[in-house]
Amino acid sequence: MTNKGLKWLEGVAVVAGLSYTLLITYGYVWCWIAAIISSLLFLYICFIKRIYAESLLQAFYIFTSIYGWMHWNDSGGGISGSLSWSIHGMIILSGTALVIITGALLKKMTDAATPYIDSFTTVFSIFATLLMINLIPDNWWYWIVIDAVSVYLYYKRKLYFATALFVLYTLLAVNGLLEWTA
């Protein structure tokens, strides 16, 4: 694919991803359609740019978007309660261990551009997504950090539309936290 074609796909993926985040912030079930479109496009883009763990994450997002859509329809979109500090501690400790393991594997077995940062955003995005699809408002705290780190990751790979998207995602995660905890 040409560089121009890749930029076009990146632009469409950004618009779909931004639509997803805006819609989910305010609890609209249609957010999941935008999530699927964005994830399909970013899966391809990340693979082309050698961000392999993120490529796998995008595949995960496709499946969780389907689950999220079904779950939200069943639950009526009602927000759950927050998690205890001990649960957050377990998420952070297990996530850190997984980042170290997957980062080392990516570094050793692939030509990944930034294996540990790629692993960090991927591992913790999985945890945050699971919290999000189960309507736990604490997910937004994780997204604030993940999105801020993703700004660096995408900027380093010269994906400037995606970089701008993750700046917006960071701000939208703050808004999501405020909306879901108000």
C-alpha positions as CSV (number, residue, x, y, z in Angstrom):
1,M,0.0,0.0,0.0
2,T,1.2,3.5,-0.8
3,N,2.0,6.0,1.9
4,K,-0.9,8.1,0.7
5,G,-3.3,5.2,0.9
6,L,-2.1,4.3,4.4
7,K,-2.6,8.0,5.5
8,W,-6.1,7.8,4.1
9,L,-6.9,4.6,6.0
10,E,-5.4,6.1,9.1
11,G,-7.7,9.1,8.8
12,V,-10.8,7.0,8.5
13,A,-9.6,4.8,11.4
14,V,-9.1,8.0,13.5
15,V,-12.6,9.3,12.7
16,A,-14.2,6.0,13.6
17,G,-12.1,5.7,16.8
18,L,-13.0,9.3,17.8
19,S,-16.7,8.5,17.1
20,Y,-16.5,5.4,19.3
21,T,-15.0,7.3,22.2
22,L,-17.4,10.2,22.0
23,L,-20.4,7.8,21.8
24,I,-19.2,5.6,24.6
25,T,-18.5,8.6,26.9
26,Y,-22.2,9.4,26.8
27,G,-23.4,5.8,26.9
28,Y,-24.7,5.3,23.3
29,V,-24.7,1.6,22.3
30,W,-23.9,2.5,18.7
31,C,-20.4,3.2,19.8
32,W,-19.6,-0.5,19.2
33,I,-20.1,-0.2,15.4
34,A,-17.6,2.6,15.2
35,A,-15.2,0.6,17.5
36,I,-15.3,-2.4,15.1
37,I,-14.6,-0.2,12.0
38,S,-11.7,1.6,13.8
39,S,-10.3,-1.6,15.1
40,L,-10.3,-3.4,11.7
41,L,-8.5,-0.5,10.1
42,F,-6.0,0.0,12.9
43,L,-5.2,-3.8,13.0
44,Y,-4.0,-3.5,9.4
45,I,-2.1,-0.2,10.0
46,C,-0.4,-1.4,13.1
47,F,0.7,-4.6,11.4
48,I,2.2,-2.6,8.4
49,K,4.0,-0.3,10.9
50,R,5.4,-3.2,12.9
51,I,3.4,-2.5,16.1
52,Y,2.6,-6.1,16.5
53,A,1.1,-6.2,20.0
54,E,-1.2,-3.3,19.1
55,S,-2.2,-5.4,16.0
56,L,-3.3,-8.2,18.3
57,L,-5.0,-5.7,20.6
58,Q,-7.1,-4.5,17.6
59,A,-8.2,-8.0,17.0
60,F,-9.2,-8.3,20.7
61,Y,-11.1,-5.0,20.3
62,I,-13.1,-6.4,17.5
63,F,-14.3,-9.3,19.6
64,T,-14.9,-7.2,22.7
65,S,-16.8,-4.7,20.7
66,I,-19.2,-7.4,19.7
67,Y,-19.4,-8.6,23.3
68,G,-19.8,-5.0,24.5
69,W,-22.7,-4.4,22.1
70,M,-24.5,-7.5,23.3
71,H,-23.7,-6.8,27.0
72,W,-24.9,-3.2,26.9
73,N,-28.1,-4.2,25.2
74,D,-28.7,-6.7,28.0
75,S,-27.7,-4.4,30.8
76,G,-29.5,-1.3,29.5
77,G,-26.2,0.6,29.8
78,G,-26.3,1.0,33.6
79,I,-22.9,2.0,35.1
80,S,-21.5,-0.4,37.8
81,G,-19.7,0.5,41.0
82,S,-16.0,1.1,41.4
83,L,-13.4,-1.5,42.2
84,S,-11.5,-1.8,45.5
85,W,-7.9,-0.7,45.8
86,S,-6.8,-4.3,46.2
87,I,-8.3,-5.2,42.8
88,H,-6.5,-2.3,41.2
89,G,-3.3,-3.5,42.8
90,M,-3.8,-6.9,41.3
91,I,-4.5,-5.4,37.9
92,I,-1.4,-3.3,38.1
93,L,0.9,-6.0,39.4
94,S,-0.3,-8.7,37.0
95,G,-0.3,-6.2,34.1
96,T,3.3,-5.2,34.9
97,A,4.4,-8.8,34.9
98,L,2.7,-9.4,31.5
99,V,4.3,-6.2,30.1
100,I,7.8,-7.5,31.1
101,I,7.1,-11.0,29.6
102,T,5.5,-9.9,26.4
103,G,7.9,-7.0,25.9
104,A,10.9,-9.4,26.2
105,L,9.2,-11.9,23.8
106,L,8.5,-9.1,21.3
107,K,12.1,-7.9,21.6
108,K,13.6,-11.3,21.1
109,M,11.3,-12.8,18.5
110,T,10.2,-9.9,16.3
111,D,11.4,-6.6,14.8
112,A,9.0,-4.6,16.9
113,A,9.9,-1.0,16.9
114,T,9.1,-0.3,20.6
115,P,8.4,-3.7,22.3
116,Y,7.9,-2.6,25.9
117,I,5.8,0.4,25.2
118,D,3.8,-1.6,22.7
119,S,3.3,-4.3,25.3
120,F,2.4,-1.7,28.0
121,T,-0.4,-0.1,25.9
122,T,-1.6,-3.5,24.8
123,V,-1.7,-5.3,28.2
124,F,-3.3,-2.5,30.1
125,S,-5.8,-1.8,27.2
126,I,-7.0,-5.3,27.6
127,F,-7.7,-4.7,31.3
128,A,-9.3,-1.3,30.7
129,T,-11.5,-2.7,27.9
130,L,-12.7,-5.5,30.2
131,L,-13.6,-2.9,32.8
132,M,-15.3,-0.7,30.2
133,I,-17.5,-3.4,28.6
134,N,-18.6,-4.3,32.1
135,L,-19.5,-0.7,32.8
136,I,-17.0,-0.1,35.6
137,P,-16.2,3.6,35.7
138,D,-12.6,3.0,36.9
139,N,-11.7,2.1,33.3
140,W,-11.3,5.7,32.5
141,W,-8.3,6.1,34.9
142,Y,-6.5,3.4,33.0
143,W,-7.4,5.0,29.7
144,I,-6.0,8.3,30.7
145,V,-2.5,6.7,31.3
146,I,-2.7,4.3,28.3
147,D,-3.8,7.1,25.9
148,A,-1.0,9.4,27.1
149,V,1.6,6.7,26.5
150,S,0.0,5.9,23.1
151,V,0.6,9.5,22.0
152,Y,4.4,8.8,22.3
153,L,4.1,5.4,20.6
154,Y,2.2,6.6,17.5
155,Y,4.3,9.8,17.3
156,K,7.5,7.7,17.3
157,R,6.1,5.6,14.4
158,K,5.2,8.8,12.4
159,L,1.5,8.1,12.5
160,Y,0.5,11.7,13.1
161,F,-3.3,11.4,12.7
162,A,-3.2,8.6,15.3
163,T,-1.0,10.7,17.5
164,A,-3.6,13.5,17.4
165,L,-6.3,11.0,18.0
166,F,-4.6,9.8,21.2
167,V,-4.2,13.3,22.4
168,L,-8.0,13.6,22.0
169,Y,-8.5,10.2,23.6
170,T,-6.6,11.4,26.6
171,L,-8.9,14.4,27.0
172,L,-12.0,12.3,26.3
173,A,-10.9,9.8,28.9
174,V,-10.9,12.6,31.5
175,N,-14.4,13.6,30.2
176,G,-15.5,9.9,30.4
177,L,-14.3,9.7,34.0
178,L,-16.3,12.8,34.9
179,E,-19.4,11.6,33.0
180,W,-19.4,8.1,34.5
181,T,-18.7,9.2,38.0
182,A,-21.0,12.3,38.2
